[in-house]
Amino acid sequence: MIGVFDSGLGGLSVLAAIAAALPRADLLYLADSAHVPYGDKPDSFITGRVLAIGQHLADQGCDLVVVACNTATTASIQALRDHLSISRPEIPVVGVEPGVKPAALSSMSHHIAVLATEATARSRRLARLIEQHAAGTRVDIVPCPGWATHVETLQAYTPAFLKEIAARIDPLVTSGVDRVVLGCTHYSFLAPLINPLLDERAELVDVAAAVARQVVRLGADQDDGQGRLMLQATAHPARLSSALPALGLRALAARSTPARLVTL
């Protein structure tokens, strides 16, 4: 079984890509809804949550764990790997990082932007990604406070929020950005709102498919299950179940059991 977790709904974009790549795999998705969002919280708090959730997924029988959250990956993935290397060293841990490398490689203007939570925007891990993969490319890091919450509450289509998105994107397009990296898994669900603001040269860069390919590489043997999806949440489990069709993830809804509450 493959375990996938996020602070809330954002990781469902990664889960959908994994489910499409491994349709018979048994999946467990945990939303840490009691503590969403992670983006405005200190690294020490995030690390505590990541270690607790990672151990929980291992205890539930997961043979591979996906940290489907950019903020949690940047803050805590190494701590989780170190933790599981002692108790369950056979469990691979896959993280999610902003697609700086593919954006920089494909940019014609050599000018890209990364939309990110506040925690990811200030992280050393993002700085290293830029140093390693975007030499010679101008990278604008754009913190987007509150965006994950709009997705989490399914309130992304309000006039005020649409105006806020335009206020972030329009200056990037004007300045010549031709690749916009979605640096938070929640932002994948904002693509229909962002794409119309881009000009014909600009593209969004999302890494959900790349994460799914890594999961296939590490866990191809997982595709011999019954295609079940178990949902868990640390608060408001019914909201997690109802979010699947609301976010256009009806294929996931069809294979899922009702979400249940877990206390961690």
C-alpha positions as CSV (number, residue, x, y, z in Angstrom):
1,M,0.0,0.0,0.0
2,I,1.2,3.5,-0.8
3,G,0.7,6.2,1.8
4,V,0.2,9.8,0.7
5,F,-0.2,12.8,3.0
6,D,-0.5,16.6,3.0
7,S,-1.7,19.3,5.3
8,G,-5.1,19.1,3.6
9,L,-6.5,18.8,0.1
10,G,-3.5,19.9,-2.0
11,G,-1.9,16.5,-2.1
12,L,-4.9,15.1,-3.8
13,S,-3.4,16.4,-7.1
14,V,-0.4,14.1,-6.5
15,L,-2.6,11.3,-5.4
16,A,-4.6,11.5,-8.6
17,A,-1.4,11.3,-10.7
18,I,-0.3,8.2,-8.7
19,A,-3.7,6.6,-9.0
20,A,-3.7,7.1,-12.8
21,A,-0.2,5.6,-13.1
22,L,-0.9,2.7,-10.8
23,P,-4.6,2.0,-11.1
24,R,-4.5,-1.3,-9.1
25,A,-2.4,0.0,-6.3
26,D,-4.0,0.3,-2.8
27,L,-3.7,3.8,-1.6
28,L,-4.1,5.6,1.8
29,Y,-4.4,9.4,1.8
30,L,-4.1,11.3,5.0
31,A,-5.1,15.0,5.3
32,D,-3.7,16.7,8.4
33,S,-6.8,19.0,8.4
34,A,-6.5,19.8,12.0
35,H,-3.3,21.8,11.2
36,V,-3.8,23.1,7.7
37,P,-2.1,25.1,6.3
38,Y,1.5,24.3,7.0
39,G,2.8,27.3,5.0
40,D,2.6,29.8,7.8
41,K,4.0,27.5,10.6
42,P,7.5,27.1,11.9
43,D,9.7,24.3,10.6
44,S,9.9,22.7,14.1
45,F,6.1,22.3,14.2
46,I,5.9,20.9,10.6
47,T,8.7,18.4,11.4
48,G,6.7,17.1,14.4
49,R,3.6,16.6,12.2
50,V,5.6,14.9,9.4
51,L,7.3,12.5,11.8
52,A,4.0,11.6,13.5
53,I,2.1,11.1,10.2
54,G,4.9,9.2,8.5
55,Q,5.1,6.8,11.4
56,H,1.3,6.4,11.4
57,L,1.4,5.5,7.7
58,A,4.1,2.9,8.3
59,D,2.1,1.5,11.1
60,Q,-0.9,1.2,8.8
61,G,1.0,-1.0,6.5
62,C,2.3,1.4,3.9
63,D,5.3,0.2,2.0
64,L,6.0,3.6,0.4
65,V,5.3,7.1,1.7
66,V,4.8,10.2,-0.4
67,V,5.1,13.6,1.2
68,A,2.7,15.3,-1.1
69,C,3.3,18.8,0.2
70,N,6.1,21.2,-0.9
71,T,6.3,22.9,2.5
72,A,6.6,19.6,4.4
73,T,9.2,18.3,1.9
74,T,11.3,21.4,2.2
75,A,11.1,21.5,6.0
76,S,11.1,17.8,7.0
77,I,11.6,15.1,4.5
78,Q,15.2,14.3,5.6
79,A,14.0,14.1,9.2
80,L,11.3,11.6,8.1
81,R,13.8,9.5,6.1
82,D,16.2,9.5,9.1
83,H,13.3,8.5,11.4
84,L,12.0,5.6,9.2
85,S,15.6,4.4,8.5
86,I,15.7,3.2,12.1
87,S,12.2,1.6,12.5
88,R,11.3,0.8,8.8
89,P,14.4,1.2,6.6
90,E,12.7,-0.7,3.7
91,I,10.1,2.1,3.2
92,P,11.1,4.6,0.5
93,V,10.0,8.3,1.1
94,V,9.2,10.4,-2.0
95,G,8.9,14.2,-1.7
96,V,7.5,17.0,-3.8
97,E,9.8,19.9,-4.8
98,P,9.0,22.9,-7.0
99,G,9.8,22.2,-10.6
100,V,12.6,24.7,-10.9
101,K,14.8,22.4,-13.0
102,P,12.3,21.7,-15.8
103,A,11.2,25.3,-15.8
104,A,14.7,26.6,-16.1
105,L,15.6,24.1,-18.8
106,S,12.6,24.9,-20.9
107,S,12.4,28.7,-20.4
108,M,13.2,30.6,-23.6
109,S,13.3,34.0,-21.8
110,H,15.5,32.6,-19.0
111,H,13.1,34.2,-16.6
112,I,10.9,32.0,-14.4
113,A,8.7,32.4,-11.3
114,V,8.0,30.2,-8.4
115,L,4.6,30.5,-6.6
116,A,5.0,29.2,-3.1
117,T,3.8,29.2,0.5
118,E,5.7,31.5,2.9
119,A,7.6,28.6,4.4
120,T,8.7,27.3,1.0
121,A,9.6,30.7,-0.2
122,R,12.0,31.3,2.6
123,S,13.4,27.7,2.7
124,R,17.1,26.9,2.1
125,R,16.0,23.9,0.1
126,L,14.3,26.1,-2.5
127,A,17.4,28.3,-2.6
128,R,19.6,25.2,-3.2
129,L,17.3,24.1,-6.0
130,I,17.7,27.5,-7.7
131,E,21.5,27.4,-7.2
132,Q,21.8,23.9,-8.6
133,H,19.3,24.1,-11.5
134,A,18.7,27.7,-12.5
135,A,22.2,29.2,-13.0
136,G,21.8,31.9,-15.6
137,T,18.1,32.1,-15.1
138,R,16.3,34.9,-13.3
139,V,14.0,33.3,-10.7
140,D,11.3,35.4,-9.0
141,I,10.1,33.8,-5.8
142,V,6.5,34.8,-5.1
143,P,5.0,34.1,-1.7
144,C,1.2,33.5,-1.9
145,P,-0.2,33.7,1.6
146,G,-3.7,32.4,1.9
147,W,-3.9,30.6,-1.4
148,A,-3.8,27.1,0.0
149,T,-6.6,28.1,2.3
150,H,-8.8,29.2,-0.6
151,V,-8.4,25.8,-2.1
152,E,-8.9,24.1,1.2
153,T,-12.2,25.8,1.8
154,L,-13.3,25.4,-1.9
155,Q,-13.5,29.2,-2.1
156,A,-11.2,29.9,-5.1
157,Y,-13.7,31.4,-7.4
158,T,-14.6,34.5,-5.5
159,P,-14.1,37.9,-7.2
160,A,-11.7,39.1,-4.5
161,F,-9.5,36.0,-4.9
162,L,-9.5,36.2,-8.7
163,K,-8.4,39.8,-8.4
164,E,-5.6,38.7,-6.0
165,I,-4.4,36.0,-8.4
166,A,-4.3,38.5,-11.2
167,A,-2.3,41.0,-9.0
168,R,0.4,38.3,-8.6
169,I,0.5,36.9,-12.1
170,D,0.1,40.0,-14.3
171,P,3.4,41.6,-13.2
172,L,5.2,38.4,-13.9
173,V,3.9,38.1,-17.4
174,T,4.7,41.8,-18.0
175,S,8.3,41.3,-16.8
176,G,8.9,38.4,-19.3
177,V,8.3,35.3,-17.2
178,D,7.6,32.4,-19.4
179,R,7.5,29.5,-16.9
180,V,5.4,29.7,-13.7
181,V,6.2,27.0,-11.2
182,L,3.4,25.8,-8.9
183,G,5.4,25.5,-5.7
184,C,2.5,24.1,-3.6
185,T,0.4,21.1,-4.4
186,H,-2.8,23.1,-3.5
187,Y,-2.0,25.4,-6.4
188,S,-2.5,22.7,-9.0
189,F,-6.2,23.2,-8.4
190,L,-5.8,26.9,-9.3
191,A,-4.4,26.2,-12.7
192,P,-7.8,26.9,-14.4
193,L,-7.6,30.4,-12.9
194,I,-4.0,31.1,-13.6
195,N,-3.7,29.8,-17.2
196,P,-6.0,32.5,-18.7
197,L,-3.7,35.2,-17.3
198,L,-0.6,33.9,-19.1
199,D,0.4,34.9,-22.6
200,E,1.1,32.5,-25.4
201,R,4.8,32.1,-24.4
202,A,4.2,31.3,-20.7
203,E,3.4,27.9,-19.2
204,L,2.6,26.5,-15.8
205,V,5.0,23.9,-14.4
206,D,3.5,21.2,-12.1
207,V,5.4,18.2,-10.8
208,A,2.6,15.8,-10.0
209,A,3.2,13.6,-13.0
210,A,7.0,13.5,-12.2
211,V,6.3,12.4,-8.6
212,A,4.0,9.7,-9.9
213,R,6.8,8.5,-12.2
214,Q,9.1,8.3,-9.2
215,V,6.5,6.3,-7.3
216,V,6.2,3.9,-10.2
217,R,10.0,3.5,-10.3
218,L,10.2,2.7,-6.6
219,G,7.0,0.9,-6.1
220,A,5.9,-0.7,-9.4
221,D,5.1,-3.9,-7.5
222,Q,2.4,-2.0,-5.7
223,D,0.2,-2.3,-8.8
224,D,-1.1,-5.7,-7.9
225,G,-3.6,-4.7,-5.3
226,Q,-7.4,-4.1,-5.5
227,G,-7.3,-0.4,-6.4
228,R,-8.7,0.7,-3.1
229,L,-8.4,4.2,-1.7
230,M,-8.7,4.8,2.0
231,L,-9.1,8.3,3.2
232,Q,-8.1,9.6,6.7
233,A,-8.2,13.1,8.2
234,T,-7.2,14.6,11.5
235,A,-10.3,16.8,11.4
236,H,-13.5,17.1,9.4
237,P,-13.2,13.7,7.5
238,A,-16.5,14.3,5.7
239,R,-15.1,17.4,4.1
240,L,-12.3,15.3,2.6
241,S,-14.7,12.9,1.0
242,S,-16.9,15.6,-0.4
243,A,-13.9,17.5,-1.8
244,L,-13.1,14.8,-4.3
245,P,-16.0,15.4,-6.7
246,A,-15.9,19.2,-5.9
247,L,-12.3,19.3,-7.2
248,G,-13.1,17.2,-10.3
249,L,-11.6,14.0,-8.9
250,R,-14.5,11.7,-9.5
251,A,-12.3,8.8,-10.4
252,L,-10.7,8.9,-7.0
253,A,-14.2,9.3,-5.4
254,A,-15.3,6.1,-7.1
255,R,-12.6,4.0,-5.6
256,S,-12.6,5.5,-2.1
257,T,-14.1,4.5,1.2
258,P,-15.7,7.2,3.4
259,A,-13.0,9.2,5.1
260,R,-12.4,8.4,8.8
261,L,-11.1,10.5,11.6
262,V,-7.7,9.8,13.1
263,T,-6.0,11.4,16.1
264,L,-2.3,11.9,15.8
